[in-house]
Amino acid sequence: MSAFNEMVDLTNKLFYYLETFEINGGRETAREILLDELKKDAVESKMLSLRASAAYEKSADAYYAKHGTAGEF
């Protein structure tokens, strides 16, 4: 369901940005460019989130190993 919500958000952003363009031949080109950039932004955001989560887990494991604990309190 989260993937669906992300796609709806991406589509809403696309339509928001497209409203700033006149309806002409250039609008279709702008649509493709905007869609590509929004997709790239969504992927980068997801990867940043995954990297942050992985870094936290790695740091937490090192901390717990150093102090001999089994997890968060």
Gaussian input, Z-matrix of N, CA and C with variables (Angstrom, degrees):
# hf/3-21g

backbone

0 1
 N
 C     1     B1
 C     2     B2     1     A1
 N     3     B3     2     A2     1     D1
 C     4     B4     3     A3     2     D2
 C     5     B5     4     A4     3     D3
 N     6     B6     5     A5     4     D4
 C     7     B7     6     A6     5     D5
 C     8     B8     7     A7     6     D6
 N     9     B9     8     A8     7     D7
 C    10    B10     9     A9     8     D8
 C    11    B11    10    A10     9     D9
 N    12    B12    11    A11    10    D10
 C    13    B13    12    A12    11    D11
 C    14    B14    13    A13    12    D12
 N    15    B15    14    A14    13    D13
 C    16    B16    15    A15    14    D14
 C    17    B17    16    A16    15    D15
 N    18    B18    17    A17    16    D16
 C    19    B19    18    A18    17    D17
 C    20    B20    19    A19    18    D18
 N    21    B21    20    A20    19    D19
 C    22    B22    21    A21    20    D20
 C    23    B23    22    A22    21    D21
 N    24    B24    23    A23    22    D22
 C    25    B25    24    A24    23    D23
 C    26    B26    25    A25    24    D24
 N    27    B27    26    A26    25    D25
 C    28    B28    27    A27    26    D26
 C    29    B29    28    A28    27    D27
 N    30    B30    29    A29    28    D28
 C    31    B31    30    A30    29    D29
 C    32    B32    31    A31    30    D30
 N    33    B33    32    A32    31    D31
 C    34    B34    33    A33    32    D32
 C    35    B35    34    A34    33    D33
 N    36    B36    35    A35    34    D34
 C    37    B37    36    A36    35    D35
 C    38    B38    37    A37    36    D36
 N    39    B39    38    A38    37    D37
 C    40    B40    39    A39    38    D38
 C    41    B41    40    A40    39    D39
 N    42    B42    41    A41    40    D40
 C    43    B43    42    A42    41    D41
 C    44    B44    43    A43    42    D42
 N    45    B45    44    A44    43    D43
 C    46    B46    45    A45    44    D44
 C    47    B47    46    A46    45    D45
 N    48    B48    47    A47    46    D46
 C    49    B49    48    A48    47    D47
 C    50    B50    49    A49    48    D48
 N    51    B51    50    A50    49    D49
 C    52    B52    51    A51    50    D50
 C    53    B53    52    A52    51    D51
 N    54    B54    53    A53    52    D52
 C    55    B55    54    A54    53    D53
 C    56    B56    55    A55    54    D54
 N    57    B57    56    A56    55    D55
 C    58    B58    57    A57    56    D56
 C    59    B59    58    A58    57    D57
 N    60    B60    59    A59    58    D58
 C    61    B61    60    A60    59    D59
 C    62    B62    61    A61    60    D60
 N    63    B63    62    A62    61    D61
 C    64    B64    63    A63    62    D62
 C    65    B65    64    A64    63    D63
 N    66    B66    65    A65    64    D64
 C    67    B67    66    A66    65    D65
 C    68    B68    67    A67    66    D66
 N    69    B69    68    A68    67    D67
 C    70    B70    69    A69    68    D68
 C    71    B71    70    A70    69    D69
 N    72    B72    71    A71    70    D70
 C    73    B73    72    A72    71    D71
 C    74    B74    73    A73    72    D72
 N    75    B75    74    A74    73    D73
 C    76    B76    75    A75    74    D74
 C    77    B77    76    A76    75    D75
 N    78    B78    77    A77    76    D76
 C    79    B79    78    A78    77    D77
 C    80    B80    79    A79    78    D78
 N    81    B81    80    A80    79    D79
 C    82    B82    81    A81    80    D80
 C    83    B83    82    A82    81    D81
 N    84    B84    83    A83    82    D82
 C    85    B85    84    A84    83    D83
 C    86    B86    85    A85    84    D84
 N    87    B87    86    A86    85    D85
 C    88    B88    87    A87    86    D86
 C    89    B89    88    A88    87    D87
 N    90    B90    89    A89    88    D88
 C    91    B91    90    A90    89    D89
 C    92    B92    91    A91    90    D90
 N    93    B93    92    A92    91    D91
 C    94    B94    93    A93    92    D92
 C    95    B95    94    A94    93    D93
 N    96    B96    95    A95    94    D94
 C    97    B97    96    A96    95    D95
 C    98    B98    97    A97    96    D96
 N    99    B99    98    A98    97    D97
 C   100   B100    99    A99    98    D98
 C   101   B101   100   A100    99    D99
 N   102   B102   101   A101   100   D100
 C   103   B103   102   A102   101   D101
 C   104   B104   103   A103   102   D102
 N   105   B105   104   A104   103   D103
 C   106   B106   105   A105   104   D104
 C   107   B107   106   A106   105   D105
 N   108   B108   107   A107   106   D106
 C   109   B109   108   A108   107   D107
 C   110   B110   109   A109   108   D108
 N   111   B111   110   A110   109   D109
 C   112   B112   111   A111   110   D110
 C   113   B113   112   A112   111   D111
 N   114   B114   113   A113   112   D112
 C   115   B115   114   A114   113   D113
 C   116   B116   115   A115   114   D114
 N   117   B117   116   A116   115   D115
 C   118   B118   117   A117   116   D116
 C   119   B119   118   A118   117   D117
 N   120   B120   119   A119   118   D118
 C   121   B121   120   A120   119   D119
 C   122   B122   121   A121   120   D120
 N   123   B123   122   A122   121   D121
 C   124   B124   123   A123   122   D122
 C   125   B125   124   A124   123   D123
 N   126   B126   125   A125   124   D124
 C   127   B127   126   A126   125   D125
 C   128   B128   127   A127   126   D126
 N   129   B129   128   A128   127   D127
 C   130   B130   129   A129   128   D128
 C   131   B131   130   A130   129   D129
 N   132   B132   131   A131   130   D130
 C   133   B133   132   A132   131   D131
 C   134   B134   133   A133   132   D132
 N   135   B135   134   A134   133   D133
 C   136   B136   135   A135   134   D134
 C   137   B137   136   A136   135   D135
 N   138   B138   137   A137   136   D136
 C   139   B139   138   A138   137   D137
 C   140   B140   139   A139   138   D138
 N   141   B141   140   A140   139   D139
 C   142   B142   141   A141   140   D140
 C   143   B143   142   A142   141   D141
 N   144   B144   143   A143   142   D142
 C   145   B145   144   A144   143   D143
 C   146   B146   145   A145   144   D144
 N   147   B147   146   A146   145   D145
 C   148   B148   147   A147   146   D146
 C   149   B149   148   A148   147   D147
 N   150   B150   149   A149   148   D148
 C   151   B151   150   A150   149   D149
 C   152   B152   151   A151   150   D150
 N   153   B153   152   A152   151   D151
 C   154   B154   153   A153   152   D152
 C   155   B155   154   A154   153   D153
 N   156   B156   155   A155   154   D154
 C   157   B157   156   A156   155   D155
 C   158   B158   157   A157   156   D156
 N   159   B159   158   A158   157   D157
 C   160   B160   159   A159   158   D158
 C   161   B161   160   A160   159   D159
 N   162   B162   161   A161   160   D160
 C   163   B163   162   A162   161   D161
 C   164   B164   163   A163   162   D162
 N   165   B165   164   A164   163   D163
 C   166   B166   165   A165   164   D164
 C   167   B167   166   A166   165   D165
 N   168   B168   167   A167   166   D166
 C   169   B169   168   A168   167   D167
 C   170   B170   169   A169   168   D168
 N   171   B171   170   A170   169   D169
 C   172   B172   171   A171   170   D170
 C   173   B173   172   A172   171   D171
 N   174   B174   173   A173   172   D172
 C   175   B175   174   A174   173   D173
 C   176   B176   175   A175   174   D174
 N   177   B177   176   A176   175   D175
 C   178   B178   177   A177   176   D176
 C   179   B179   178   A178   177   D177
 N   180   B180   179   A179   178   D178
 C   181   B181   180   A180   179   D179
 C   182   B182   181   A181   180   D180
 N   183   B183   182   A182   181   D181
 C   184   B184   183   A183   182   D182
 C   185   B185   184   A184   183   D183
 N   186   B186   185   A185   184   D184
 C   187   B187   186   A186   185   D185
 C   188   B188   187   A187   186   D186
 N   189   B189   188   A188   187   D187
 C   190   B190   189   A189   188   D188
 C   191   B191   190   A190   189   D189
 N   192   B192   191   A191   190   D190
 C   193   B193   192   A192   191   D191
 C   194   B194   193   A193   192   D192
 N   195   B195   194   A194   193   D193
 C   196   B196   195   A195   194   D194
 C   197   B197   196   A196   195   D195
 N   198   B198   197   A197   196   D196
 C   199   B199   198   A198   197   D197
 C   200   B200   199   A199   198   D198
 N   201   B201   200   A200   199   D199
 C   202   B202   201   A201   200   D200
 C   203   B203   202   A202   201   D201
 N   204   B204   203   A203   202   D202
 C   205   B205   204   A204   203   D203
 C   206   B206   205   A205   204   D204
 N   207   B207   206   A206   205   D205
 C   208   B208   207   A207   206   D206
 C   209   B209   208   A208   207   D207
 N   210   B210   209   A209   208   D208
 C   211   B211   210   A210   209   D209
 C   212   B212   211   A211   210   D210
 N   213   B213   212   A212   211   D211
 C   214   B214   213   A213   212   D212
 C   215   B215   214   A214   213   D213
 N   216   B216   215   A215   214   D214
 C   217   B217   216   A216   215   D215
 C   218   B218   217   A217   216   D216

   B1=1.4457
   B2=1.5230
   B3=1.3048
   B4=1.4529
   B5=1.5284
   B6=1.3386
   B7=1.4615
   B8=1.5300
   B9=1.3377
   B10=1.4655
   B11=1.5216
   B12=1.3231
   B13=1.4652
   B14=1.5188
   B15=1.3338
   B16=1.4634
   B17=1.5227
   B18=1.3324
   B19=1.4662
   B20=1.5287
   B21=1.3263
   B22=1.4651
   B23=1.5192
   B24=1.3207
   B25=1.4626
   B26=1.5241
   B27=1.3233
   B28=1.4606
   B29=1.5263
   B30=1.3296
   B31=1.4629
   B32=1.5238
   B33=1.3224
   B34=1.4714
   B35=1.5161
   B36=1.3313
   B37=1.4635
   B38=1.5181
   B39=1.3292
   B40=1.4662
   B41=1.5270
   B42=1.3294
   B43=1.4654
   B44=1.5258
   B45=1.3220
   B46=1.4618
   B47=1.5291
   B48=1.3319
   B49=1.4570
   B50=1.5198
   B51=1.3290
   B52=1.4553
   B53=1.5296
   B54=1.3155
   B55=1.4632
   B56=1.5210
   B57=1.3333
   B58=1.4623
   B59=1.5280
   B60=1.3273
   B61=1.4592
   B62=1.5225
   B63=1.3215
   B64=1.4580
   B65=1.5221
   B66=1.3207
   B67=1.4667
   B68=1.5270
   B69=1.3402
   B70=1.4633
   B71=1.5306
   B72=1.3198
   B73=1.4640
   B74=1.5163
   B75=1.3158
   B76=1.4552
   B77=1.5222
   B78=1.3103
   B79=1.4663
   B80=1.5306
   B81=1.3054
   B82=1.4748
   B83=1.5295
   B84=1.3154
   B85=1.4652
   B86=1.5280
   B87=1.3180
   B88=1.4638
   B89=1.5275
   B90=1.3161
   B91=1.4590
   B92=1.5208
   B93=1.3272
   B94=1.4694
   B95=1.5316
   B96=1.3143
   B97=1.4612
   B98=1.5201
   B99=1.3254
   B100=1.4595
   B101=1.5213
   B102=1.3213
   B103=1.4581
   B104=1.5269
   B105=1.3255
   B106=1.4719
   B107=1.5240
   B108=1.3246
   B109=1.4623
   B110=1.5240
   B111=1.3240
   B112=1.4626
   B113=1.5234
   B114=1.3317
   B115=1.4704
   B116=1.5273
   B117=1.3444
   B118=1.4600
   B119=1.5261
   B120=1.3262
   B121=1.4579
   B122=1.5280
   B123=1.3227
   B124=1.4679
   B125=1.5243
   B126=1.3288
   B127=1.4666
   B128=1.5270
   B129=1.3161
   B130=1.4648
   B131=1.5256
   B132=1.3075
   B133=1.4572
   B134=1.5245
   B135=1.3246
   B136=1.4670
   B137=1.5272
   B138=1.3320
   B139=1.4611
   B140=1.5278
   B141=1.3182
   B142=1.4584
   B143=1.5254
   B144=1.3178
   B145=1.4652
   B146=1.5293
   B147=1.3238
   B148=1.4627
   B149=1.5254
   B150=1.3267
   B151=1.4603
   B152=1.5237
   B153=1.3174
   B154=1.4645
   B155=1.5239
   B156=1.3007
   B157=1.4613
   B158=1.5258
   B159=1.3254
   B160=1.4668
   B161=1.5307
   B162=1.3227
   B163=1.4647
   B164=1.5277
   B165=1.3272
   B166=1.4632
   B167=1.5238
   B168=1.3205
   B169=1.4702
   B170=1.5295
   B171=1.3232
   B172=1.4679
   B173=1.5302
   B174=1.3310
   B175=1.4641
   B176=1.5229
   B177=1.3088
   B178=1.4641
   B179=1.5236
   B180=1.3185
   B181=1.4670
   B182=1.5265
   B183=1.3316
   B184=1.4677
   B185=1.5299
   B186=1.3202
   B187=1.4653
   B188=1.5207
   B189=1.3279
   B190=1.4612
   B191=1.5265
   B192=1.3214
   B193=1.4633
   B194=1.5235
   B195=1.3263
   B196=1.4716
   B197=1.5284
   B198=1.3293
   B199=1.4618
   B200=1.5253
   B201=1.3038
   B202=1.4519
   B203=1.5163
   B204=1.2938
   B205=1.4803
   B206=1.5163
   B207=1.3291
   B208=1.4685
   B209=1.5173
   B210=1.2976
   B211=1.4596
   B212=1.5130
   B213=1.3175
   B214=1.4543
   B215=1.5140
   B216=1.3127
   B217=1.4469
   B218=1.5136
   A1=110.86
   A2=117.32
   A3=121.62
   A4=111.16
   A5=116.96
   A6=120.28
   A7=110.19
   A8=115.98
   A9=120.20
   A10=110.35
   A11=117.03
   A12=120.70
   A13=111.66
   A14=116.68
   A15=120.25
   A16=110.98
   A17=116.79
   A18=121.11
   A19=110.23
   A20=117.49
   A21=120.96
   A22=109.73
   A23=117.64
   A24=121.65
   A25=110.69
   A26=116.42
   A27=121.41
   A28=110.34
   A29=117.29
   A30=121.61
   A31=110.63
   A32=117.19
   A33=119.95
   A34=111.45
   A35=117.03
   A36=120.35
   A37=110.41
   A38=116.68
   A39=120.47
   A40=110.29
   A41=117.10
   A42=119.59
   A43=111.65
   A44=117.09
   A45=120.39
   A46=110.53
   A47=116.77
   A48=120.49
   A49=112.24
   A50=117.74
   A51=120.28
   A52=112.17
   A53=117.29
   A54=119.99
   A55=112.28
   A56=117.45
   A57=120.08
   A58=112.12
   A59=118.05
   A60=121.96
   A61=110.83
   A62=115.80
   A63=121.34
   A64=108.71
   A65=115.91
   A66=119.41
   A67=106.96
   A68=114.51
   A69=121.52
   A70=107.84
   A71=116.92
   A72=121.13
   A73=113.54
   A74=118.41
   A75=121.77
   A76=113.08
   A77=115.75
   A78=119.45
   A79=111.30
   A80=117.28
   A81=121.04
   A82=110.49
   A83=117.20
   A84=121.23
   A85=110.36
   A86=115.76
   A87=120.17
   A88=110.06
   A89=117.69
   A90=122.10
   A91=111.09
   A92=116.35
   A93=120.60
   A94=111.17
   A95=116.44
   A96=120.53
   A97=110.23
   A98=117.05
   A99=120.63
   A100=111.80
   A101=117.11
   A102=120.56
   A103=110.88
   A104=116.84
   A105=120.28
   A106=111.61
   A107=116.93
   A108=120.58
   A109=111.82
   A110=117.49
   A111=120.19
   A112=111.22
   A113=116.28
   A114=119.78
   A115=110.22
   A116=115.76
   A117=120.18
   A118=110.31
   A119=117.02
   A120=121.31
   A121=111.07
   A122=117.33
   A123=121.13
   A124=110.76
   A125=117.26
   A126=120.96
   A127=110.36
   A128=116.92
   A129=120.12
   A130=111.15
   A131=117.24
   A132=121.26
   A133=110.85
   A134=116.45
   A135=120.90
   A136=110.20
   A137=117.47
   A138=120.93
   A139=110.95
   A140=117.86
   A141=121.38
   A142=110.44
   A143=115.33
   A144=120.07
   A145=110.92
   A146=116.86
   A147=120.82
   A148=111.60
   A149=116.93
   A150=120.28
   A151=111.05
   A152=116.90
   A153=120.75
   A154=110.03
   A155=116.36
   A156=120.71
   A157=110.74
   A158=117.06
   A159=120.96
   A160=110.39
   A161=117.10
   A162=120.49
   A163=110.65
   A164=116.46
   A165=120.18
   A166=110.40
   A167=116.05
   A168=120.00
   A169=111.20
   A170=116.26
   A171=120.22
   A172=110.55
   A173=116.26
   A174=120.37
   A175=111.05
   A176=116.71
   A177=120.85
   A178=110.15
   A179=117.46
   A180=120.72
   A181=111.05
   A182=116.99
   A183=120.72
   A184=110.51
   A185=116.96
   A186=121.03
   A187=110.41
   A188=116.36
   A189=120.51
   A190=111.39
   A191=117.14
   A192=120.57
   A193=109.86
   A194=117.48
   A195=121.00
   A196=111.68
   A197=116.58
   A198=120.89
   A199=113.45
   A200=117.11
   A201=120.99
   A202=114.79
   A203=116.81
   A204=120.12
   A205=108.91
   A206=115.37
   A207=119.72
   A208=113.06
   A209=119.62
   A210=120.75
   A211=111.10
   A212=115.19
   A213=119.90
   A214=110.13
   A215=115.38
   A216=120.56
   A217=110.81
   D1=-32.79
   D2=179.85
   D3=-62.88
   D4=-38.38
   D5=178.61
   D6=-63.26
   D7=-37.78
   D8=177.91
   D9=-64.33
   D10=-44.60
   D11=179.33
   D12=-63.09
   D13=-38.38
   D14=177.28
   D15=-64.35
   D16=-38.71
   D17=179.52
   D18=-68.15
   D19=-39.69
   D20=177.43
   D21=-63.76
   D22=-42.11
   D23=178.36
   D24=-62.46
   D25=-43.70
   D26=179.04
   D27=-61.94
   D28=-43.22
   D29=179.80
   D30=-65.37
   D31=-41.31
   D32=178.16
   D33=-62.42
   D34=-41.40
   D35=177.23
   D36=-63.27
   D37=-41.62
   D38=-179.84
   D39=-60.08
   D40=-48.23
   D41=-179.80
   D42=-65.46
   D43=-35.57
   D44=177.43
   D45=-60.30
   D46=-47.10
   D47=-179.69
   D48=-70.27
   D49=-34.95
   D50=-179.46
   D51=-67.85
   D52=-25.19
   D53=179.12
   D54=-63.87
   D55=-17.81
   D56=-179.83
   D57=-82.98
   D58=-7.73
   D59=-179.02
   D60=-101.12
   D61=146.31
   D62=172.21
   D63=-67.89
   D64=153.05
   D65=176.91
   D66=-83.19
   D67=101.58
   D68=177.67
   D69=-156.66
   D70=-170.16
   D71=-177.54
   D72=-62.82
   D73=-29.85
   D74=-178.73
   D75=-73.56
   D76=-19.69
   D77=-179.26
   D78=-63.30
   D79=-37.65
   D80=-179.72
   D81=-66.13
   D82=-40.97
   D83=176.56
   D84=-64.76
   D85=-44.16
   D86=178.50
   D87=-61.75
   D88=-38.56
   D89=179.16
   D90=-59.62
   D91=-45.49
   D92=-179.93
   D93=-64.93
   D94=-43.30
   D95=179.88
   D96=-64.21
   D97=-47.06
   D98=179.59
   D99=-62.16
   D100=-42.49
   D101=-179.72
   D102=-63.01
   D103=-43.53
   D104=177.67
   D105=-61.09
   D106=-44.05
   D107=-179.04
   D108=-68.39
   D109=-38.79
   D110=178.71
   D111=-66.70
   D112=-38.46
   D113=176.91
   D114=-64.13
   D115=-44.39
   D116=179.86
   D117=-62.48
   D118=-40.92
   D119=178.36
   D120=-63.56
   D121=-40.26
   D122=179.38
   D123=-65.32
   D124=-41.68
   D125=179.43
   D126=-66.45
   D127=-43.88
   D128=179.07
   D129=-62.66
   D130=-39.71
   D131=178.35
   D132=-63.80
   D133=-42.97
   D134=179.37
   D135=-64.61
   D136=-43.39
   D137=-179.98
   D138=-64.96
   D139=-39.25
   D140=177.65
   D141=-61.72
   D142=-41.94
   D143=178.52
   D144=-63.65
   D145=-43.50
   D146=179.45
   D147=-65.64
   D148=-40.44
   D149=178.55
   D150=-64.65
   D151=-41.92
   D152=179.54
   D153=-63.53
   D154=-42.15
   D155=179.48
   D156=-64.66
   D157=-42.52
   D158=179.73
   D159=-66.44
   D160=-39.97
   D161=179.02
   D162=-64.89
   D163=-39.36
   D164=178.08
   D165=-63.16
   D166=-46.80
   D167=-179.52
   D168=-61.02
   D169=-42.11
   D170=-179.74
   D171=-64.41
   D172=-44.05
   D173=179.18
   D174=-66.00
   D175=-39.88
   D176=179.41
   D177=-64.18
   D178=-44.06
   D179=178.33
   D180=-60.43
   D181=-42.39
   D182=179.01
   D183=-64.58
   D184=-41.25
   D185=179.43
   D186=-63.62
   D187=-47.57
   D188=-178.71
   D189=-64.16
   D190=-37.58
   D191=177.96
   D192=-66.85
   D193=-39.81
   D194=-178.80
   D195=-66.42
   D196=-40.15
   D197=-175.31
   D198=-99.32
   D199=1.50
   D200=175.68
   D201=68.57
   D202=29.83
   D203=177.77
   D204=-102.94
   D205=168.69
   D206=-175.63
   D207=-107.52
   D208=-9.16
   D209=-178.95
   D210=169.47
   D211=-176.20
   D212=-179.75
   D213=-69.30
   D214=151.92
   D215=-178.27
   D216=-86.20

